[in-house]
Amino acid sequence: MPIVKKAPEITTREIRLEEPVNELLEDYARFIESNADHVINAVLKKVLWRDQEYRKWREARRKAQSGPDSAQPTEARGRA
């Protein structure tokens, strides 16, 4: 297994922010000596994963979309 993981795919998305939120975003990015894109990614990951109802909903959707075979580990498929 590699020590350094592959970088995640980056997607461009246009968003509109309320002016006070934009000011907070830019100010926080300066505070941590980073950029607004990094702050947005980190904040969204943290906030969305803290929402327990969302996590339950997401897991239920994944289970509903997967068939009975996809619940097995890849190595176990096709073995008798």
C-alpha positions as CSV (number, residue, x, y, z in Angstrom):
1,M,0.0,0.0,0.0
2,P,1.4,3.4,-0.9
3,I,2.3,5.9,1.9
4,V,1.0,8.9,-0.1
5,K,-2.6,8.6,-1.2
6,K,-3.9,9.7,-4.6
7,A,-5.2,13.2,-4.6
8,P,-9.0,13.5,-4.7
9,E,-10.6,14.6,-8.0
10,I,-11.3,18.3,-8.0
11,T,-14.5,19.5,-9.5
12,T,-15.3,23.1,-10.4
13,R,-18.6,24.4,-9.0
14,E,-19.9,28.0,-9.0
15,I,-21.6,28.9,-5.7
16,R,-23.2,32.1,-4.4
17,L,-22.5,33.2,-0.9
18,E,-24.1,35.8,1.3
19,E,-21.7,38.7,1.7
20,P,-21.1,38.2,5.4
21,V,-20.4,34.5,4.8
22,N,-18.0,35.4,2.1
23,E,-16.2,37.8,4.4
24,L,-15.9,35.1,7.1
25,L,-14.6,32.6,4.5
26,E,-11.9,34.9,3.2
27,D,-11.0,36.0,6.7
28,Y,-10.8,32.4,8.0
29,A,-8.7,31.4,5.0
30,R,-6.2,34.2,5.8
31,F,-6.2,33.1,9.5
32,I,-5.1,29.6,8.6
33,E,-2.9,30.8,5.8
34,S,-4.8,28.8,3.2
35,N,-7.3,29.4,0.5
36,A,-11.1,29.6,0.4
37,D,-11.4,26.3,-1.6
38,H,-9.6,24.4,1.2
39,V,-11.8,26.0,3.9
40,I,-15.0,25.2,2.0
41,N,-14.0,21.5,1.5
42,A,-13.0,21.0,5.1
43,V,-16.1,22.7,6.5
44,L,-18.5,20.9,4.3
45,K,-16.9,17.5,5.1
46,K,-17.0,18.2,8.9
47,V,-20.5,19.6,9.0
48,L,-22.2,17.1,6.7
49,W,-20.7,14.1,8.4
50,R,-21.9,15.4,11.8
51,D,-25.5,15.2,10.6
52,Q,-26.7,11.8,11.9
53,E,-30.0,11.9,10.0
54,Y,-28.1,12.5,6.8
55,R,-25.7,9.6,7.5
56,K,-28.6,7.2,8.1
57,W,-30.4,8.4,5.0
58,R,-27.3,8.0,2.9
59,E,-26.6,4.5,4.2
60,A,-30.2,3.4,3.6
61,R,-29.9,4.7,0.0
62,R,-26.6,2.8,-0.6
63,K,-28.1,-0.4,0.8
64,A,-31.2,0.0,-1.4
65,Q,-29.0,0.6,-4.5
66,S,-26.8,-2.4,-3.9
67,G,-27.9,-5.8,-4.8
68,P,-27.4,-8.9,-2.6
69,D,-24.0,-9.7,-4.3
70,S,-22.5,-6.3,-3.7
71,A,-22.8,-6.7,0.0
72,Q,-20.1,-9.4,-0.1
73,P,-16.4,-8.4,-0.1
74,T,-14.8,-8.5,-3.5
75,E,-12.5,-11.4,-2.6
76,A,-15.4,-13.6,-1.5
77,R,-17.3,-13.2,-4.8
78,G,-17.1,-16.2,-7.1
79,R,-15.7,-18.5,-4.5
80,A,-17.5,-21.7,-3.7
